[in-house]
Amino acid sequence: MPHSASAAGRSAPSPRPARGRREPKRAHPDHEVARGLKGVIATETRLSHVDGERGVLVIGGFPVETLAPHAAFEDVLFLLWHDRVPTADESTHLRRDLAASRAMPDAALPLLRAAAARSLPAMDALRMSAATLSLSDPAPDDPSRSANLARAVRAVATFPTLAAAYARLCEGRAPLTPRGDLGHVANYLYMLSGDTPSPNSTRALETYFNTVVDHGMNASTFTARVIASTRSDLISALVGAVGALKGPLHGGAPGPALDMVFEIRRRAAASGRSLAEEAGAWVRETLTHGDRVMGFGHRVYKVRDPRADVLGEAARDLFVDHRDRALYDDVRAIEGVVVHTLGKLKPGRRLETNVEFYTAMLLHGVGLPTELFTPTFALARAGGWTAHVIEQLDQDQLIRPESRYVGGWDRTWA
């Protein structure tokens, strides 16, 4: 049948919905989709502030460069949990509570042995064993703030025991019993090696813990807060956070940054060319192959990562009397060449040094193998995770964003 003149040039009308059925509500096409929630402010927090344009990180009201090199990690935990610096008595009390809470649940050791038998990644072992912490909760049904603070203490205290035990099991060695006479960071180093760590190593790692304890609404922190927003428990939120941190787009890759330094040194020794020449050539080759230069550039910071400065100074202090002081000098030289070369090859990208570069240097300097770099990050970030979970529970607001549907409509099920 031919069209009528009145209908010519018009699109066919949309079919009416079946009788008794509502037409589905469709998302407005002009509403912007914030993919990855970039730029979306989901909540308010007093815990940390990140300004990527100016290269500023504030933790609990203190600039990271003021707090991290000087504070004890236990005092930073108190600051995040209570929003103030502890008194001397409060600091002593928290240290004692942490030291008394380091033993892992009985169920954790068989689980870690099974994971080691399969050579699972350390982050998987930490995620699975962290879930056993619910077994040591004396009041699992108590939702009070005081009960959650007690859970936070037990979780932060136990995470290093779990990580160190797994590392030793993977090496065929028996886990060590935590020492109550050592601070939080020193005890972790002891449980890995069996030796009392030097003050220099302890201070370097403590500076690292303080530097990365919290960093705005990153993926793992957001994961923990989403879980807590459902009124779930703190341990569930921490297990989710560990799972999120395992991903290489979040947990980072300080190991490859260290590998880059060793490869450039090896090539310079083999070719007879200077370290600077080999560093420049390495960057050009890496970019030509479409690969990323690890340790440079950041999703948030458009200038030099302030944490890189803090950890760079900590590494310098660590390597003053270190047996491999030449490595630190080479790292500094390589850093300068890489930043300069990236600036020439990627103008406008502002690919400055990020936290991963000096993290690799510092963790290597205190004797950690590369497979423990990300788990050690988790041990430090657990302080921030627990503080965010408690803050989210206090706010008691379900996090429930929306999505835009782009699938089909009015399909018929045959």
N, C-alpha and C positions, 0 to 999 in steps of 0.2 A: 504494500500500500504506500503510495507516495506521501511525503511529508506535507503538511499544510503550510501555507505561506507564513503564518504566525510563528510556526516552530522553526522555520529555516534560520540557520546561523546560530542557534542556541544549543548548548550541550544538553544531553538527556538528563531529566531530573533524577535525583538520587532515589533509589527504591525506598518505599516506606517500610518501616520495621513491621515485622509480623504482629498481628493483633495480640495484645496482652504482653508484648515485649518492649522494653525500653531501648531506645537507640543508645549505644555505648557512648560515654563521655570521652571525647578525644582531646589530647593535650593541645594547647594553643600553639600553632606553628611558630609564633613569634617569641615564645618563651625560650630563652637561651639555655642550652644544656651545658652545665659546668662539668665537663668530663674530668673524672678523677677528683671532683669537688674542688678543683683549683680556684683559689680566690674566694671560696665560700667560708664565712666565719660561722662556725657551728656552735661555739660556746665562748664563755669568758673563763680565764684562768689566771691565777696569781703565780703560777709555778715558773714559767719562763716566757721570754719574748725574743723573737727572731726578726731582725730587720735585714733582709737580704740585700737591699740597695745600699745601705751604709755599712754593712759588715759588722753588725752589732748583735751580741747574744747576752741577754740578762737572765740570770738564774736566781730566783727568789729575791729579786731586787738588787742583786750584785752583778756588775759586769764580770763576764767569765774570766777576764784577765786579772781581776782583783781577787776573785774567789778561788779559782782552781789551783793556783800554785801554792797557796798558803793554808787552806782549810784541811782539816781531817775529814775523811769521807763520812765518818759517823756524824760529824757536826753538820755536814751538808744534808744528810738524811733528816736530821732533826729539823733543820730549816725548812725543807720541803714538806714535812709532815705537820709542822706546827706554825709555820710562817714567822719564825723568829730564831735568832741565834740562841743556842742553849747556854744556860749558866754552867759553871764548872761542875756542880753537882749533877745537873741533868745530863751533861756530856758523859760523865763517869757512869751514871746509871744506864744510859743507852749502850755504852760499850760493854758493860757487864751483861745486859740482856742479849745483845747480839752474840757475844761469846758463848753464852749459855744455850743458845738456840741453834748451834751449827750442826749438830748431829742430824744425819738424814734419816728418814723413816726406814724401818726394817725392810719394807717391801722394795725400797729403791735399789738396794745392792744387787739382788737377783736380776732385776730388770736391766740394770747397767751391765751386768755380766753377759746377759743374753744379747744386748745391743753390741757389745764389744766382740762377741763371737761372730757376729755378722758384719763387723767393721762398718757400722752405720755412722753417718756424719755426727759430729759432736752436738750440733744443734738439734738433731732428732733425739739424741739421748737426753739432752737437757729438757726438751719439751715433754717427753714421756715421763721422765723421773720427776719433773716439777709437779705433775698431776698427783703424785703420791703424797704431796704435802698435806692434802686434805685428811690423810690418815692420822696426822699428828695434831689435828685441831681439837682442843678439849671441849669446844662448844660450837660445833659446826652450824647450828641453827640460830646462833646469836647474830643478829644483823647490826648491832650497835657500833658506833664509831670506835669505842675503846676496843671492842673485839676485832675490828678490822685493822686497827693500828697494831694489835698484837700479832695478827696474821702477817702484816707487812714486815714486822721485825723478823718473824720466823722465816719468811720467804727470802728476804734479802740475805739473812744469815746463812741459809742453807744452800742457796744457788752456787756459791763457790765450792762447797763441799761436793756437790753433785758433779760439777764440771771437772774438778781436780781428780775425783775418784774415777771418772770415766777415762780421763787422759791416761792415768796410770794403768788402768785395766787394759787399755789398748796397747800399752807398751809391755804388757805381761808382768806388771808390778802390782803389788797389793796396795789398796788405798790406805792413806794415813789418817789417823785420828786428829781432828782439829785441836789446835793449841789455844787454850784460854788466855795465855799470857801475851798473845800477839794481837795487834790491831786487825781490823777487817781485811785490809789489803795485804799486809804482811803475812797473815795466816794463809791467804790464798796462794801466795808464792811458796810458802813452806809446804803446803799440801801437794804442790806440784813436784817439787824437787827433793823434799826431805831435809833441806838445809835452811837455816835461819837467813833470811834475805838481808842484804846490806841496806843501810839507811838510804843510800842513793837510789837503789832499785825500788825500795818501798815508796820513796817520795815521788819518783817518776811515775810509777803506776798509779799512785794516789791522785796525782795531778790529772792523769788520764781519766780515772773514774769520775772525778769532779767535773771534768770538761764535757763528758758525754752523758752525764746523768740525766739530762733532760734537754729537749730541743723542739719546743713547740708541738704542734699537732701533726707529728710525723705518723707514718702508716701504722707502726706497732702501737704507739700511744693511742691513736684513734681507734684501733681494734680493741684495745683494752677498755676504752671508754664506752664503746658501743655495747660490749658485753656487759659492763657494769650498769649501763643505762636500763637494761632489762631487769634490774635487781638481782642479777646473778651474783655469784660469790667471787671474792677477790682472787682465789687460786685459779678459777676458770678463766678470769680475765688475763691473768699472767700467762697461762698456757697459750691462749690465743695470741698474745703479744709476742711470745717466743716464736710461734709459727709464722707470724708476719715478718719478724726480723730475719728469719732464715732466708727469705727471698733476696737474691742478689741486687735487685733494684732498690732495696732499702738497707739491708745490713751492710752493703758496701763490699768492697774488695780490696782491703789493705794489703792482702797477700800479693796480688799482682803488682802493686806499686813497688813492693820490695823486690819482686822478681825483676822488674824493669831495671832497678838500680844495679843488681848483680849482673844482669845481662850486658848492660852498658860497660860496666867495669871489665867484664870478661872480654868483650870485643876490643876495648882499648888495649888491654894487655896483649891480645893476639895480633892486633894490626899494627901496633906501634904508634897509632895516632893518638892525639890528646883525648882526654875524657870529654871535653867540650865538643870536639868534632864528632865523636861517636854518639854523643847524646843528641846532637842536632840531626844526624843521619837517622838515628833510631826513630825520632819523632816523625820525620818525613816519611820513612818507610811505613810506619804504623798507620798514618793517615792515608797514605796511598792505598793500603789494603783495606781501608774502610773501618779500621779498628779504633777503639777509644784509648786515649792515653790515660791510664788509671792514676788517680791522685790529683787530677786537675779538672776544674770545672765543677759546678754544683747546681742542682735544680733550684735552690733558693737563693744562694749567695751570688750576686752579680759582681762582687769584688772579692778580694782575698778573704777566705774563711777565717774568722777571728780565732777559731779553735786551732787552726794551723800554726798561728803565731805562738799560742800558749804551749802547744805540744812541741813546737820547734825549740823553744827555750828550755823546756823540760828535757828534751833529748840532748841539747847542748850540755846542760848540767850533769846529765847522766854519763855522758861520754868524756867528761873532763879527765877522769882517771881510768877510763875504760880501756880494755886490752885492744879494742879495735877503733881507736879514735880516728884513724884514717878513713873509716867508713863514713863517719859523720861528716868529715870535711868533703868527701866525694859527694855525699847526698846534697849538701848545700850547693856545690858547684853544678851538679846535674839539675837541681831545681831551677837555678837561674837560667840555664840554657833552655830548658823545656818551656818555661814561661815565655822567654823571648821568642823562641821558634814558633810556639803556638800563636803568639801575637801577630807574627808576620804571616803565617799560613792561614789563620782564621781571624782576620781583622773584624772587630766588632763583636766577637763572641765572648770576650772577657773571661777566658779560661785560666783562672788563677788557681793557686794551690789550695786544695781542700783538706779536710780533716784526715782523709785516708793516708795521705803521703807521710806525714810525720807520725801517725798512728803506727804504721808499719815499722818505721825506724825505732820508735820507742818500745813497742812490744817485743821486737827482735832484740833490742838492747837489754831488756830485763830477762831474756831467756825463754820467751814463749815461742813454741812452734806455730807456723802459719795456720794450722788447722784449729788453733785455739783463739785466733784473733776475733772472730765474730762471737763465739761464746763468751769471751771476756767482755766484749761490748755489752752483751746481754746482762752480765753480772752487774755492771755499772748502771745500765739503763733501768734495771729492776727498781732502783730507788725512785726514779721518775715515774715509772709505771704505777707503782703502789700509791704514790701521792696523787696521781691523776685518777685512779680508781676511787680513792677515798673522796676526792673532790667531786667526782661524778655522782657517787652515792649520796653525798650531801645535797647536790643539786636536784637529784631525783627527777630527771627529765629524760624520757625515752628518746633516743636518737633514731629517727625514722624518716629518711629523705624519700623523695618520690623519683619516679623514672618516667620517661616518655616511651610509650609503646609504639613500635615501628613494624609490628607483625601484620598478618593478614586479618581480614574481617569477614564475618558471615560465612565461614566455612561450614560445610555439611559433613557430619560424621556418617560414613557409610557403614 
